[in-house]
């Protein structure tokens, strides 16, 4: 029997162990897509206990923020909501989570939590109901007293080189400015452009958001779609001036529907008046905005990230009380490969297709994304078109292996830009380690099976590339 999560965890062959320990483990991290709060980074937030850093909960303004991966598991274990996201005492919430974690055999959360305890707190024994009291006391003492157990210290401890946060176009980016001007912190923290509210024309808050966008560029209102696009590009250029390397689009599906300027503006004006618009009208507007932004991304050498096929906020009662991103989403089945191809082709036709990373929450789309990416590669950069890392419900061991196998089968795994956390937690960098172990084990098995030569220089280039250097090149670090 192998030891529990020791230094060779998930590394099943000699080659895998060599690749991980000698080439992957010590590489810096490029966390190019996450949801960390830049204000907390600048202020160097100190967490008081494990429940605070792991579970989060209800904020003073009544909103909710926390790790909804953990919240979903606790609900699946029958835990009352007051312990999941509510106001029960921190230690009691922690114990409820530990009870849940003991049942999570085969779930990546089990591995992530124990890796976090190992890497950040030096805890090597499994977290169980029996060990919970002493682990709680040990970790909380470090969180309260160790000068390096703050937001910035945790980032440094994880050897992070770059953080790409997720930011709305109307954001002032004041905290990014302050971080960039602080000589005491050398990690690059850049905004990422997330214009979803300007694209989701059918949402009830769209008219109010258009007023916000107008004010962010010094206008009373945006009368036409051309003015909307000009405002978004102006904000994008402001983001770019503060180091933005990528956009991020969270879409139910990727649309493509051509429309005349008159049709698109008519749909926009209807939406701004609060009138209902049809699917075709919405798609014409969305297509026009996506094409405009795609061209701007290309001009500014920024990557366009397209996330799609999430079925969001399925529990109406919980959504009404808690809002989005609280653990009530699921995988959707949206067949939009054809419209993705049309969007990229329209941009490519004028030589303005940007670097693009494609993510579907439905793993059945893996092969389609890999073959689609292959249609728009060019000589501007290796791996210009990327099939993004196994996302959200797919960032399990099997999900990561399936994504990388598909990419290896149909593209070039060696040019992959690798893992991201997509997380709101400062401890989630352990997920990069989890990914690197899976990567090295997969490649090691191919080598030991005679499917790839045991040529150390080539293997080193592949492993270090996927772990760090490909992303560093792709995002211009």
C-alpha positions in Angstrom: 0.0 0.0 0.0 1.3 3.4 -0.9 1.6 6.1 1.8 -1.2 8.7 1.9 -0.5 11.7 -0.3 3.3 11.6 0.1 5.9 13.4 -2.1 5.1 10.9 -4.9 1.3 11.3 -4.8 -0.3 10.4 -8.2 3.2 9.6 -9.7 2.9 6.0 -10.7 6.2 5.5 -12.6 9.9 6.3 -12.3 9.6 8.6 -15.3 6.6 10.4 -13.8 8.5 11.0 -10.5 11.5 12.3 -12.4 9.5 14.7 -14.5 7.6 16.1 -11.6 10.4 16.5 -9.0 13.1 17.6 -11.4 11.1 19.7 -13.9 7.6 20.6 -12.8 7.5 21.1 -9.0 9.5 24.2 -8.7 8.3 26.1 -11.7 6.6 29.4 -11.1 2.8 29.6 -11.5 0.9 31.7 -14.0 -2.6 31.9 -12.7 -4.1 33.6 -15.7 -7.7 33.3 -14.7 -9.0 33.6 -11.2 -11.5 35.5 -9.0 -9.2 36.8 -6.3 -10.1 40.2 -4.9 -7.3 42.7 -5.8 -8.3 44.8 -2.8 -7.4 41.9 -0.5 -4.1 41.5 -2.2 -3.2 45.2 -1.8 -4.3 45.3 1.8 -2.5 42.0 2.5 -5.6 40.5 4.1 -5.0 38.2 7.1 -7.4 35.4 7.7 -8.4 34.5 11.3 -9.2 30.8 10.9 -9.5 28.0 8.4 -13.3 28.4 8.1 -12.8 32.0 6.9 -10.2 31.1 4.3 -11.9 27.9 3.2 -15.6 28.5 3.4 -16.3 32.3 3.3 -19.9 33.1 3.8 -22.3 36.0 4.1 -20.8 39.5 3.8 -21.8 42.5 5.8 -23.8 43.8 2.9 -25.8 40.6 2.7 -24.1 39.2 -0.3 -22.4 35.8 -0.3 -18.8 35.0 -1.2 -17.0 31.7 -0.7 -15.9 28.4 -2.3 -19.1 27.1 -3.8 -17.3 23.8 -4.6 -17.2 23.2 -0.8 -20.7 24.5 -0.3 -22.1 22.0 -2.8 -20.4 19.1 -1.1 -21.7 20.2 2.3 -25.2 20.4 1.0 -24.8 16.9 -0.5 -23.9 15.7 3.0 -27.1 17.1 4.4 -25.5 20.0 6.2 -27.8 22.8 7.2 -27.3 26.0 5.2 -26.4 28.1 8.3 -23.2 26.0 8.6 -22.6 26.0 4.8 -22.7 29.7 4.0 -24.3 31.2 7.1 -23.5 32.7 10.5 -22.8 29.6 12.7 -19.6 29.8 14.7 -16.5 29.3 12.6 -15.3 26.1 14.4 -18.7 24.5 14.1 -18.7 25.2 10.3 -15.2 23.8 10.0 -16.2 20.6 11.8 -19.2 20.2 9.5 -16.9 20.6 6.5 -14.5 18.0 7.9 -17.4 15.6 8.3 -18.2 16.2 4.7 -14.7 15.8 3.5 -14.3 12.4 5.1 -17.1 11.2 2.8 -15.5 12.8 -0.4 -13.5 9.8 -1.5 -12.7 10.2 -5.2 -13.5 13.9 -5.2 -10.7 16.3 -6.1 -11.8 18.5 -3.2 -10.4 15.8 -0.9 -7.0 16.0 -2.5 -7.0 19.8 -2.8 -7.7 20.4 0.9 -5.1 18.0 2.0 -2.6 19.4 -0.5 -3.3 22.9 0.9 -2.7 21.7 4.4 0.6 20.2 3.4 1.9 23.1 1.3 0.8 26.0 3.4 0.7 24.7 6.9 3.0 21.7 6.9 0.2 19.3 8.0 0.9 15.8 6.6 -1.7 13.8 8.6 -5.1 13.4 6.9 -7.9 15.8 8.0 -10.4 13.7 9.8 -12.9 14.3 12.7 -10.2 12.9 15.1 -7.4 15.2 13.8 -9.6 18.2 13.2 -9.2 19.9 16.6 -5.4 19.9 16.5 -5.2 20.9 12.8 -7.7 23.7 13.5 -5.5 25.1 16.3 -2.2 24.6 14.5 -3.4 26.3 11.3 -5.2 29.1 13.0 -2.1 30.0 15.0 -0.1 30.2 11.8 -2.9 32.3 10.1 -3.0 34.7 13.1 0.7 35.0 13.9 3.0 34.0 11.0 4.0 37.1 9.0 3.9 35.1 5.8 0.4 33.7 6.2 -1.3 36.7 4.7 -2.8 37.1 1.2 0.6 38.3 -0.2 2.5 35.8 1.8 0.4 32.9 0.6 0.9 34.1 -3.0 4.7 34.2 -2.5 4.7 30.8 -0.8 3.0 29.3 -3.8 5.7 30.8 -6.1 3.2 32.7 -8.2 4.6 34.9 -11.0 1.3 36.3 -12.5 -2.3 36.6 -11.4 -5.1 37.5 -13.8 -8.1 38.7 -11.8 -11.6 39.0 -13.3 -12.9 42.6 -13.6 -15.9 44.5 -15.0 -15.3 47.1 -17.7 -16.7 49.9 -15.4 -14.2 49.0 -12.6 -11.9 51.9 -11.6 -9.0 49.3 -11.2 -7.8 51.4 -8.2 -6.5 48.4 -6.4 -4.6 47.2 -9.4 -3.0 50.6 -9.7 -1.9 50.5 -6.1 -0.5 47.0 -6.3 1.5 48.0 -9.4 2.9 51.0 -7.6 3.9 49.1 -4.5 7.6 48.2 -4.6 7.2 45.7 -1.8 5.3 43.3 -4.0 6.8 41.9 -7.1 4.1 39.5 -8.3 2.3 40.8 -11.4 -1.4 41.3 -10.7 -3.3 42.3 -13.8 -7.0 42.9 -14.5 -8.9 40.7 -17.0 -11.6 42.3 -19.1 -15.0 40.6 -18.3 -17.7 42.4 -20.4 -20.5 40.0 -19.8 -23.0 42.6 -18.5 -22.6 44.5 -21.8 -23.2 41.4 -23.9 -26.1 39.8 -22.0 -28.7 42.1 -23.6 -31.6 40.0 -22.5 -30.9 40.4 -18.7 -33.2 42.7 -16.8 -30.3 44.8 -15.5 -29.0 45.5 -19.0 -30.4 49.1 -19.2 -29.0 50.1 -15.9 -25.6 48.7 -16.8 -25.6 50.6 -20.0 -25.9 53.8 -18.0 -23.0 52.7 -15.9 -20.9 52.0 -18.9 -21.8 55.4 -20.4 -20.7 57.2 -17.2 -17.4 55.3 -17.2 -16.5 57.0 -20.4 -17.9 60.4 -19.5 -21.2 60.2 -21.3 -24.8 60.5 -20.2 -26.0 57.6 -22.4 -24.9 55.4 -25.3 -27.3 55.9 -28.1 -26.1 53.2 -30.6 -24.3 50.0 -30.7 -21.4 51.8 -32.3 -21.2 53.9 -29.2 -21.4 50.8 -27.0 -18.5 49.3 -28.9 -16.5 52.5 -28.7 -17.1 52.7 -24.9 -16.0 49.1 -24.4 -12.9 49.5 -26.5 -12.0 52.7 -24.6 -12.3 50.8 -21.3 -10.4 47.9 -22.8 -7.5 50.2 -23.7 -7.6 51.5 -20.1 -7.3 47.9 -18.8 -4.5 47.3 -21.3 -2.6 50.3 -19.9 -2.6 48.6 -16.5 -1.2 45.3 -17.8 -4.4 43.5 -18.9 -3.4 40.4 -20.9 -6.7 38.7 -21.5 -10.5 39.1 -21.7 -12.9 36.6 -20.3 -16.4 35.9 -21.6 -18.9 33.8 -19.6 -21.6 32.9 -22.2 -24.5 30.4 -22.1 -23.4 29.6 -25.6 -21.3 31.4 -28.2 -23.7 33.1 -30.7 -23.1 34.1 -34.3 -25.9 35.8 -36.3 -25.2 38.6 -38.8 -27.4 41.6 -38.8 -27.6 45.0 -40.4 -26.7 48.1 -38.4 -30.3 49.1 -38.4 -31.5 45.7 -37.0 -28.8 45.7 -34.3 -29.5 49.2 -33.2 -33.2 48.6 -33.1 -32.7 45.6 -30.8 -30.3 47.6 -28.6 -32.8 50.5 -28.2 -35.6 48.1 -27.4 -33.5 46.5 -24.6 -32.5 49.9 -23.2 -36.2 50.8 -22.9 -36.7 47.6 -20.9 -38.7 45.9 -23.7 -38.3 42.1 -24.3 -36.2 41.2 -27.4 -36.1 37.9 -29.2 -33.3 35.4 -29.5 -32.4 36.5 -33.0 -32.3 40.1 -32.0 -30.1 39.3 -29.0 -27.7 37.2 -31.1 -27.3 40.0 -33.7 -26.4 42.4 -31.0 -24.1 40.0 -29.2 -22.3 39.0 -32.5 -21.6 42.7 -33.3 -20.1 43.3 -29.9 -18.0 40.1 -29.9 -16.6 40.9 -33.3 -15.7 44.5 -32.3 -14.0 43.2 -29.1 -12.3 40.4 -31.0 -10.7 42.9 -33.3 -9.6 45.1 -30.4 -8.1 42.1 -28.6 -6.1 41.3 -31.7 -4.8 44.8 -32.0 -3.8 44.9 -28.4 -2.3 41.4 -28.5 -4.7 40.2 -25.8 -6.1 36.7 -25.4 -9.8 36.2 -25.8 -11.2 33.5 -23.4 -14.6 32.1 -24.2 -16.3 30.1 -21.4 -19.6 28.5 -22.3 -22.1 25.7 -21.7 -22.9 26.4 -18.0 -26.5 26.2 -16.9 -26.6 28.8 -14.2 -28.7 29.5 -11.1 -30.9 26.4 -11.4 -32.4 26.7 -7.9 -34.7 29.7 -8.2 -35.4 29.9 -4.4 -31.7 29.9 -3.6 -30.8 32.3 -6.3 -33.4 34.8 -5.1 -31.9 34.7 -1.6 -28.2 34.3 -2.3 -27.5 35.5 -5.9 -25.1 33.9 -8.5 -22.0 31.9 -7.9 -23.2 30.2 -4.8 -23.3 26.6 -5.9 -26.4 26.1 -8.0 -25.0 25.7 -11.5 -24.7 22.6 -13.7 -23.3 21.5 -17.0 -25.4 22.5 -20.1 -25.5 20.9 -23.5 -25.2 23.7 -26.0 -24.2 22.8 -29.5 -22.5 25.9 -30.8 -19.4 24.7 -32.5 -20.6 26.1 -35.8 -21.2 29.6 -34.4 -17.7 29.5 -32.7 -16.3 28.7 -36.1 -18.2 31.5 -37.8 -17.1 34.0 -35.2 -13.4 33.0 -35.5 -13.6 32.8 -39.3 -15.2 36.3 -39.5 -12.3 37.7 -37.5 -9.7 35.7 -39.4 -11.0 36.9 -42.7 -9.7 40.4 -42.0 -6.5 39.1 -40.3 -7.9 40.1 -36.9 -8.5 36.8 -35.1 -7.0 37.2 -31.6 -5.2 34.6 -29.5 -8.2 32.5 -28.2 -8.8 30.1 -25.4 -11.9 27.9 -25.7 -13.6 26.3 -22.7 -16.8 24.3 -22.6 -18.2 23.0 -19.4 -19.5 20.0 -21.2 -16.6 17.5 -21.6 -18.4 16.0 -24.6 -17.1 19.1 -26.5 -13.4 18.3 -26.0 -12.7 16.8 -29.4 -14.8 19.5 -31.1 -12.8 22.3 -29.4 -9.5 20.7 -30.3 -10.4 20.3 -34.0 -11.9 23.8 -34.1 -8.7 25.3 -32.6 -6.7 23.6 -35.4 -8.6 25.5 -38.0 -7.3 28.9 -36.9 -3.7 28.4 -35.8 -1.1 30.5 -37.5 2.6 31.5 -37.3 2.1 34.5 -34.9 2.7 32.3 -31.8 2.8 28.6 -31.1 -0.5 27.4 -29.9 -2.3 30.6 -30.7 -5.7 28.8 -30.5 -6.0 26.9 -27.2 -8.3 24.3 -25.8 -8.5 25.7 -22.2 -7.7 23.7 -19.1 -10.4 21.3 -17.8 -12.9 23.8 -16.3 -15.0 23.9 -13.1 -16.8 20.6 -12.9 -14.1 19.0 -15.1 -11.0 19.9 -13.0 -11.0 16.4 -11.6 -8.2 13.9 -12.2 -10.2 12.1 -14.9 -11.4 15.4 -16.4 -7.9 16.8 -16.7 -6.6 13.6 -18.2 -9.5 13.5 -20.7 -8.8 17.1 -21.7 -5.1 16.5 -22.2 -5.5 13.2 -24.0 -7.9 14.9 -26.4 -5.5 17.8 -26.9 -2.6 15.3 -27.4 -4.7 13.3 -29.9 -5.9 16.2 -32.0 -3.4 19.0 -31.4 -0.1 19.8 -29.7 -0.1 19.1 -25.9 3.4 20.5 -25.8 2.1 24.0 -26.5 -0.7 23.9 -23.9 -0.8 26.9 -21.6 -1.7 24.7 -18.6 -3.6 25.1 -15.4 -5.5 28.0 -13.8 -7.3 28.1 -10.4 -10.6 29.9 -11.4 -10.9 30.4 -7.7 -11.7 32.9 -5.0 -9.3 31.3 -2.5 -5.7 32.2 -1.7 -5.0 28.6 -0.9 -6.2 27.2 -4.3 -2.7 27.3 -5.8 -2.4 23.7 -4.7 -4.6 22.9 -7.7 -1.6 23.8 -9.9 0.4 21.1 -8.1 -2.4 18.6 -8.5 -2.5 19.4 -12.2 1.3 19.1 -12.6 1.3 15.7 -10.9 -1.4 14.5 -13.3 0.4 15.9 -16.3 3.7 14.2 -15.3 2.0 10.9 -14.6 0.3 11.0 -18.0 3.4 11.8 -19.9 5.5 9.4 -17.8 3.1 6.5 -18.7 3.4 7.3 -22.4 7.2 7.2 -22.1 7.4 4.0 -20.1 5.0 2.4 -22.5 7.3 3.2 -25.4 4.9 5.7 -27.0 7.4 8.5 -26.7 11.2 8.3 -26.4 12.9 8.8 -23.0 14.7 11.8 -24.4 15.2 14.1 -21.4 15.7 17.4 -23.2 12.4 17.0 -25.1 10.5 15.9 -22.0 11.9 18.8 -20.0 10.8 21.2 -22.6 7.3 19.8 -22.7 6.8 19.6 -18.9 8.3 23.0 -18.1 6.4 24.4 -21.0 3.0 23.2 -19.9 3.8 24.0 -16.3 4.9 27.6 -16.9 6.9 28.8 -20.0 4.1 28.4 -22.5 1.7 30.6 -20.5 4.5 33.1 -19.8 5.1 33.4 -23.5 1.4 33.4 -24.4 0.6 36.2 -21.9 3.7 38.2 -22.6 5.3 38.0 -19.2 
